[in-house]
């Protein structure tokens, strides 16, 4: 295997993640200065990172608590709405369906009323069917029929 | 730390915290606060903001605890939040030009490492400083993967879960980070001997 390919495996070998070709990489590191440097670099980086650590203040949790209270008190109305977004969506869908139902029922009943009016008044049917273009005889007939109905 | 939680399983403690138990949340904070703080310190490299960012991490943890589904280990989830906050901070600094132009350029993965014609010796600078400086110059995505491996000792699979990337990407990021570090450190001829 060529150096460039083995070099990529060296990093995995260093991390103990290499599953195959372990012996090959081990042997390569012994003879290749560049790959041996990667190995030494890993130790140096590891030591350096582990050496310089910090500790947080013992009051961190108290600060977090205070910040949480502050955020809650400043929480705008919109956050509450977002917090209940699922419930709000269900309520809105129910309201929409209810309004849609009311609309459908009322439109059906108005059609029925119209149909009833039309069937009960032949004069209106006549006007509609003639497209408003009535002869003198038609007007006379309608006037007489209305007079009879009254 | 609160002793009543030491006998409990972490899943139970998280469930209690999810249900609003403040003591359970306190236990989680105290268990992970130093790990989170150090991860931030290593990624950002600025001790002055570590405490504030650690606080921000745990505020985000408590605020999104309802969304935690126990699918991954708690520390993986907390580390993911930590890394996201660090990346936000790095971007914020880049935007506000708190970083110098050379720092920003060095964070570009395509940027070539600098080569000095004058070879320096390790005695000129303290070794730790040299390594820390070289790490700070790595692109954030390479640096984060390397720190999770070298400092946190996380296996590639866990790093992949924290960073939400494939294991193959973790491998290549760590390899490239080491390659770039070696390039940066070439000028210190004694360092890697």
Interface residues (C-beta under 8 A of the other chain):
Chain A: X8 X11 X12 X14 X15 X17 X34 X37 X38 X40 X41 X42 X44 X45 X46 X48 X49 X50 X51 X52 X53 X54 X55 X56 X57 X60 X61 X63 X64 X65 X67 X68 X71
Chain B: X22 X26 X29 X30 X33 X34 X37 X38 X41 X42 X47 X50 X51 X54 X55 X58 X59 X62 X127 X128 X131 X132 X135 X146 X147 X149 X150 X151 X155 X156 X171 X174 X175 X178 X179 X181 X182 X185 X191 X192 X193
